[in-house]
């Protein structure tokens, strides 16, 4: 089985939704379903983009800056890594995740080495 990264994009600014507790309960239910199906690898939420630190190599030095690498209206707020037979199966799980969190989900295969 291949692994896929399901990235959850959320607005970079703004208050959490009023029904956040309900979303989190539904998300845990979906995660339990993924576990039971053998698809769930791990998941995590991220702190806001303002907590990011970016490091860039410039020759022999490394420049360290605060804040997100990219500024945009949406940022990655969390992610789930799953196992799936193929992209279609990964898209099925991602569609269910999108319905639960009501946010865009990006699906990308994880490179195997």
N, C-alpha and C positions, 0 to 999 in steps of 0.2 A: 504494500500500500504506500502511496505517496503521502507526503505531508503538505498541508496548505495553511497559509497565514490568512486569517480573516481579520482585517483591520477595521476598527470601528471609528468612523470619522464623526466628530461632533463640532459644533460651533466653537470657535476659539474664545469667544466671550459670551457672557450671559449667565443667567441663573439656571440651575438644574430644573428639570420639569417638575411640576407639582406632584406627579404620580411616580416619583423615583422609587419609592418603596415597592410599589406594584411591579415596576420594570425589573427591579433587582430580584424579586421573588420569581417572576417569569423567567428571568435569565438563569437562575439557579435550577429551575425545573428543566429548561432546555439543556443546560450543562449535564444534569443527571441523565437525560435521555441520550446525549452524546456518549457519556461514560458507559451506559448500558449497551450501546451499540458498538462499543470499541473504537469510536471515532475521536473522542476527546483526548488531547495530549496535555495541554495546559492553557490557562487563560490568565490575563491580568489587566487591571485598570492602571492608567498612568496618571501621575500628578499633572497639573496644568503645564502648558508649554513654557510659562514663565519660570519654571523650576529647572529647565533644561540647561545644560552646559555643552558647548560645542568646541571640539578640538580640531584644529587644522594644521597639518604638517606643511611647513614652508621651508624647504631646504633642510637644514639640520635643526631647526627650531620648531616648536609646537606652540601655536597661538591658541589661547584659551579665552573664550568669550561666553557671556551669560546670554540666556534666552534661546529661543528656538532657532534652528538652522534656517527654516523658511517661515516667512510671515504670510499668513493667509487667513481666509474667513473660516476655514475648517482645519482642524488638527487631529492627529490620531489620539483618541482618548483611551483606547484599550485595544486588546487583541485576543484572539483565540487561535491556537494551533490545533489542527485536526488531522486525522488520518482518513483518507478516502480512496476508494478504488480508482476514481478518475475525476476529471474536472466537473462533470455533470453531478456526481455525488457531492462534491464539495460545494457546488452552487446550491444544491438542495438545502444543505445545512446553513449556508450563508443567507439564503432567503428566509429561513425560519428565524435566524438571528436578527435580520433586518426588521422582521415583523415585531419581534420582542422589543428591541431597543428604539425602533422608529428613527433610525439614523442610517446613513449610507454605509455599506460594507464593501470593502475592496478585497477580492480574492486573488492570492498569488501563490503559485506553487513554490515550495521550498526546494532549493537545489540540493541534490544528493551528491556526496563526494565519494 
